[in-house]
Amino acid sequence: MATGNLSTVNMFVLVGLNQQPELQLPLFLLFLGIYGVTVVGNLGMSLLIAFSPLLHTPMYYFLGSLSFIDLYYSSVITPKMLINFLKEKTILYSECMAQLFFFVVFVVAEGYLLTAMAYYRYIAIGNPLLYNVIMSPGLCSLLVLVSFILGVLSALAHTSAMMKVNFCKSHIINHYFCDVLPLLNLSCSNTYLNELLLFIIGGFNTLVPTLSIAVSYAFIFCSILRIQASEGSKAFGTCGSHLMAVVIFFGSITYMYFKPPSSNSLEQEKVSSVFYTTVIPMLNPLIYSLQNQDVKKALKSVWVGR
């Protein structure tokens, strides 16, 4: 046992997504496939956007940043989960804190990046004449940078507070990764600060992006109603993929962190968390690319250029 800090454990055991031995291999293969699609999709999208001049626009700058976040976001959680399907489910205290830190960084950054993308769509549809002036490369870079800064600040607050918690009840985490709520369940010290941070920071990082996206789309819909039917349907179609990503992402997070404590079981919480830790990073490149003609043209030009 470690005695160098307030924690009395130097290693945790992750219960995992499911404890039935006969399901470990099928789940391993399932999530290995999901992670493979996530890596190929997001890495491919990032490289395509980086090397195709056709995609050097604000929209694809944001999509490239989203692919970068999703690639690393998924890599913080899924590889450890895959290992734990096949062998002993242990994680060092330092690894657990590092996983918590980077998980918060990327989940918060993704939320604000989705907000920036909603703002971009409002400018593109509502103020097309001022689009090139407003959505300058400097502003796009600033929006992405602010997303990451807010992610890092949130992660520092949660992780530093968690490192002050005394874990002496148990070393078994009833989850498949080191998340805030499962860790707090192991505490035998006062967790008021941690709960307050989760309420304030988590509430702020959920409410502000959600309201900002809602306001952006309210203006977008008003703008669509003022333009011709054919152009309006096309404009609305370009927003569908983003709305789908927003609903899945914020819906699963809100369900996980802001529900009544006794409203569902731990198993349901794990299933909910699967959506925003593994499924969403896989879906985003598919959602934004399958019906995107620019991506198809860029992919074709890169392929022909070979």
C-alpha positions as CSV (number, residue, x, y, z in Angstrom):
1,M,0.0,0.0,0.0
2,A,1.2,3.5,-0.8
3,T,1.5,6.0,2.0
4,G,3.0,8.9,0.0
5,N,-0.3,10.7,-0.5
6,L,-3.8,10.7,1.0
7,S,-4.8,7.6,-0.9
8,T,-4.2,4.2,0.8
9,V,-4.1,2.3,-2.5
10,N,-1.6,2.2,-5.3
11,M,-3.6,0.0,-7.6
12,F,-7.3,-0.4,-8.5
13,V,-9.3,-3.3,-10.0
14,L,-11.7,-2.4,-12.8
15,V,-14.8,-4.6,-12.7
16,G,-15.2,-4.0,-16.5
17,L,-18.3,-3.7,-18.7
18,N,-19.5,-7.3,-18.0
19,Q,-18.4,-10.0,-15.6
20,Q,-19.7,-13.0,-17.4
21,P,-16.7,-15.1,-18.5
22,E,-18.4,-16.4,-21.7
23,L,-19.0,-12.9,-22.9
24,Q,-15.4,-11.6,-22.5
25,L,-14.1,-12.8,-25.9
26,P,-17.2,-11.7,-27.9
27,L,-17.1,-8.3,-26.2
28,F,-13.3,-8.1,-26.9
29,L,-13.9,-8.8,-30.6
30,L,-16.8,-6.3,-30.8
31,F,-14.9,-3.4,-29.2
32,L,-11.8,-4.3,-31.1
33,G,-13.8,-3.8,-34.3
34,I,-15.3,-0.6,-33.0
35,Y,-11.8,0.7,-32.1
36,G,-10.4,-0.3,-35.4
37,V,-13.1,1.6,-37.3
38,T,-12.5,4.6,-35.0
39,V,-8.8,4.7,-35.6
40,V,-9.1,4.2,-39.4
41,G,-11.9,6.6,-39.7
42,N,-10.6,9.5,-37.6
43,L,-6.9,9.1,-38.7
44,G,-8.0,8.8,-42.3
45,M,-10.2,11.9,-42.0
46,S,-7.4,13.9,-40.3
47,L,-4.9,13.0,-43.0
48,L,-7.3,13.6,-45.9
49,I,-8.2,17.1,-44.6
50,A,-4.5,17.8,-44.0
51,F,-3.3,16.8,-47.5
52,S,-6.3,17.8,-49.7
53,P,-6.4,21.5,-50.7
54,L,-10.1,21.0,-51.5
55,L,-10.8,20.6,-47.8
56,H,-8.8,23.5,-46.5
57,T,-11.9,25.4,-45.3
58,P,-13.2,26.4,-41.8
59,M,-15.7,23.5,-41.9
60,Y,-13.1,20.9,-42.5
61,Y,-10.6,22.5,-40.1
62,F,-13.2,21.9,-37.3
63,L,-13.9,18.4,-38.6
64,G,-10.1,17.6,-38.6
65,S,-9.9,18.9,-35.0
66,L,-12.9,16.7,-34.1
67,S,-11.2,13.7,-35.7
68,F,-8.1,14.4,-33.7
69,I,-10.0,14.6,-30.5
70,D,-12.0,11.5,-31.2
71,L,-8.9,9.5,-32.1
72,Y,-7.1,10.3,-28.8
73,Y,-10.4,10.4,-26.8
74,S,-11.1,6.8,-27.7
75,S,-7.5,5.7,-27.2
76,V,-7.6,6.9,-23.6
77,I,-10.4,4.4,-22.8
78,T,-10.7,1.6,-25.3
79,P,-7.2,-0.1,-25.3
80,K,-7.3,-0.6,-21.6
81,M,-10.8,-1.9,-21.8
82,L,-9.7,-4.4,-24.5
83,I,-6.8,-5.6,-22.4
84,N,-9.1,-6.1,-19.4
85,F,-11.4,-8.4,-21.4
86,L,-8.5,-10.9,-21.7
87,K,-6.5,-10.6,-18.5
88,E,-6.5,-9.3,-14.9
89,K,-8.4,-6.0,-14.7
90,T,-5.9,-3.9,-12.8
91,I,-4.8,-0.3,-13.2
92,L,-2.2,1.6,-11.3
93,Y,-3.2,4.6,-9.2
94,S,-1.1,6.9,-11.4
95,E,-2.5,5.4,-14.6
96,C,-6.0,5.8,-13.2
97,M,-5.5,9.5,-12.5
98,A,-3.9,10.0,-15.9
99,Q,-6.8,8.3,-17.6
100,L,-9.2,10.5,-15.7
101,F,-7.3,13.6,-16.7
102,F,-7.2,13.0,-20.4
103,F,-10.7,11.7,-20.5
104,V,-12.0,15.0,-19.1
105,V,-9.7,17.0,-21.4
106,F,-11.1,15.4,-24.5
107,V,-14.7,15.1,-23.5
108,V,-14.9,18.8,-22.6
109,A,-13.0,19.9,-25.7
110,E,-15.3,17.9,-27.9
111,G,-18.4,19.5,-26.4
112,Y,-17.0,23.0,-27.1
113,L,-15.8,22.1,-30.5
114,L,-19.3,20.9,-31.4
115,T,-20.5,24.3,-30.2
116,A,-18.0,26.1,-32.5
117,M,-19.2,24.0,-35.4
118,A,-22.8,25.1,-34.7
119,Y,-21.6,28.7,-34.7
120,Y,-19.8,28.1,-38.0
121,R,-23.0,26.7,-39.6
122,Y,-25.0,29.7,-38.4
123,I,-22.5,32.1,-40.0
124,A,-22.4,30.0,-43.2
125,I,-26.2,29.9,-43.6
126,G,-27.3,33.1,-41.8
127,N,-24.6,35.4,-43.0
128,P,-23.1,33.9,-46.2
129,L,-21.8,37.3,-47.4
130,L,-19.8,37.9,-44.3
131,Y,-18.7,34.2,-44.0
132,N,-15.1,34.7,-45.2
133,V,-14.6,37.8,-43.1
134,I,-16.0,36.3,-39.8
135,M,-14.7,32.8,-40.1
136,S,-11.1,33.7,-40.6
137,P,-8.3,31.2,-40.0
138,G,-7.4,33.1,-36.8
139,L,-10.9,32.8,-35.3
140,C,-11.1,29.1,-36.2
141,S,-7.8,28.5,-34.5
142,L,-8.9,30.5,-31.5
143,L,-12.1,28.5,-31.1
144,V,-10.2,25.2,-31.2
145,L,-7.6,26.5,-28.8
146,V,-10.2,27.7,-26.3
147,S,-11.9,24.3,-26.5
148,F,-8.7,22.6,-25.5
149,I,-7.9,25.2,-22.8
150,L,-11.3,24.7,-21.2
151,G,-10.8,20.9,-21.3
152,V,-7.4,21.2,-19.6
153,L,-8.7,23.5,-16.9
154,S,-11.6,21.2,-16.2
155,A,-9.3,18.2,-16.1
156,L,-6.9,19.9,-13.7
157,A,-9.7,20.8,-11.3
158,H,-11.2,17.3,-11.3
159,T,-8.0,15.4,-11.1
160,S,-6.3,17.5,-8.5
161,A,-9.4,17.2,-6.3
162,M,-9.6,13.5,-6.9
163,M,-5.9,13.1,-5.8
164,K,-6.9,14.4,-2.4
165,V,-9.5,11.8,-1.9
166,N,-8.7,9.0,0.6
167,F,-9.5,5.6,-1.0
168,C,-9.8,3.1,1.8
169,K,-13.3,1.5,1.4
170,S,-12.2,-0.7,-1.5
171,H,-9.9,-0.8,-4.5
172,I,-12.5,-2.2,-6.8
173,I,-13.9,0.2,-9.3
174,N,-17.3,-0.9,-10.6
175,H,-16.7,0.5,-14.1
176,Y,-14.5,-0.2,-17.1
177,F,-12.5,3.0,-16.8
178,C,-11.6,5.6,-14.1
179,D,-14.5,8.0,-14.1
180,V,-15.3,10.6,-11.4
181,L,-18.5,9.0,-9.9
182,P,-17.2,5.4,-9.6
183,L,-14.0,6.7,-8.0
184,L,-16.0,8.8,-5.5
185,N,-17.9,5.7,-4.5
186,L,-14.7,4.2,-3.1
187,S,-13.9,7.2,-0.9
188,C,-14.0,7.2,2.9
189,S,-13.2,10.9,3.1
190,N,-15.3,14.0,2.5
191,T,-16.1,14.3,-1.2
192,Y,-18.1,17.5,-1.0
193,L,-15.5,19.4,-3.0
194,N,-15.5,16.8,-5.7
195,E,-19.3,16.7,-5.9
196,L,-19.4,20.5,-6.0
197,L,-16.8,20.6,-8.8
198,L,-18.8,18.0,-10.8
199,F,-22.0,20.0,-10.3
200,I,-20.4,23.4,-11.2
201,I,-17.9,22.4,-13.9
202,G,-19.9,19.6,-15.3
203,G,-23.1,21.7,-15.3
204,F,-21.3,24.6,-17.0
205,N,-19.6,22.4,-19.6
206,T,-22.9,20.8,-20.5
207,L,-25.3,23.8,-20.2
208,V,-23.3,26.4,-22.0
209,P,-22.6,24.3,-25.1
210,T,-26.1,23.0,-25.2
211,L,-27.7,26.4,-24.9
212,S,-25.2,27.9,-27.4
213,I,-26.0,25.2,-29.9
214,A,-29.7,25.6,-29.4
215,V,-29.5,29.3,-30.0
216,S,-27.3,28.8,-33.1
217,Y,-29.8,26.4,-34.6
218,A,-32.7,28.6,-33.7
219,F,-31.1,31.3,-35.9
220,I,-30.3,28.8,-38.5
221,F,-33.9,27.6,-38.8
222,C,-35.1,31.2,-39.0
223,S,-32.6,31.8,-41.8
224,I,-33.7,28.6,-43.6
225,L,-37.3,29.8,-43.5
226,R,-36.4,33.0,-45.3
227,I,-34.7,31.3,-48.3
228,Q,-36.0,29.3,-51.2
229,A,-37.4,25.8,-50.6
230,S,-34.7,24.0,-52.6
231,E,-31.8,25.9,-51.0
232,G,-33.5,25.6,-47.6
233,S,-33.7,21.8,-47.8
234,K,-30.1,21.6,-48.8
235,A,-29.0,23.8,-46.0
236,F,-31.1,21.8,-43.5
237,G,-29.5,18.6,-44.8
238,T,-26.0,19.9,-44.0
239,C,-27.1,20.4,-40.4
240,G,-28.5,17.0,-39.9
241,S,-25.2,15.2,-39.3
242,H,-24.1,17.8,-36.8
243,L,-27.4,17.6,-34.9
244,M,-27.2,13.9,-34.8
245,A,-23.7,14.0,-33.3
246,V,-24.8,16.7,-30.8
247,V,-27.9,14.8,-29.6
248,I,-26.0,11.5,-29.1
249,F,-23.1,13.2,-27.3
250,F,-24.8,15.5,-24.9
251,G,-27.8,13.2,-24.5
252,S,-25.7,10.3,-23.2
253,I,-23.5,12.6,-21.0
254,T,-26.6,14.3,-19.4
255,Y,-28.2,10.9,-18.8
256,M,-25.0,9.7,-17.1
257,Y,-24.1,12.6,-14.9
258,F,-27.3,14.6,-14.2
259,K,-29.9,11.9,-13.4
260,P,-31.3,11.2,-10.0
261,P,-28.9,8.8,-8.1
262,S,-31.4,6.0,-7.8
263,S,-32.9,6.3,-11.3
264,N,-31.0,3.3,-12.8
265,S,-28.5,0.6,-12.1
266,L,-24.7,0.6,-12.5
267,E,-25.0,-1.7,-15.5
268,Q,-27.2,0.9,-17.2
269,E,-24.7,3.6,-16.4
270,K,-22.0,1.5,-18.1
271,V,-24.0,1.1,-21.2
272,S,-24.8,4.8,-21.3
273,S,-21.1,5.6,-20.9
274,V,-20.2,3.3,-23.8
275,F,-22.0,5.7,-26.1
276,Y,-19.8,8.8,-25.4
277,T,-16.5,6.9,-24.8
278,T,-16.5,4.4,-27.7
279,V,-19.5,4.7,-30.0
280,I,-19.4,8.4,-30.7
281,P,-15.7,8.6,-31.7
282,M,-16.5,5.8,-34.2
283,L,-19.7,7.4,-35.5
284,N,-18.4,11.0,-36.0
285,P,-16.2,10.3,-39.1
286,L,-19.0,8.2,-40.6
287,I,-21.7,10.7,-39.9
288,Y,-19.7,13.6,-41.4
289,S,-18.3,11.8,-44.4
290,L,-20.7,9.2,-45.9
291,Q,-23.0,11.8,-47.4
292,N,-20.4,14.5,-47.9
293,Q,-19.6,15.2,-51.6
294,D,-16.5,17.3,-50.8
295,V,-15.0,14.4,-48.8
296,K,-15.8,11.9,-51.7
297,K,-14.2,14.3,-54.2
298,A,-11.1,14.8,-52.1
299,L,-10.7,11.1,-51.5
300,K,-11.1,10.4,-55.2
301,S,-8.5,13.1,-56.1
302,V,-6.0,11.7,-53.6
303,W,-6.6,8.2,-54.9
304,V,-6.2,9.2,-58.5
305,G,-3.2,11.3,-57.7
306,R,-1.4,8.2,-56.5
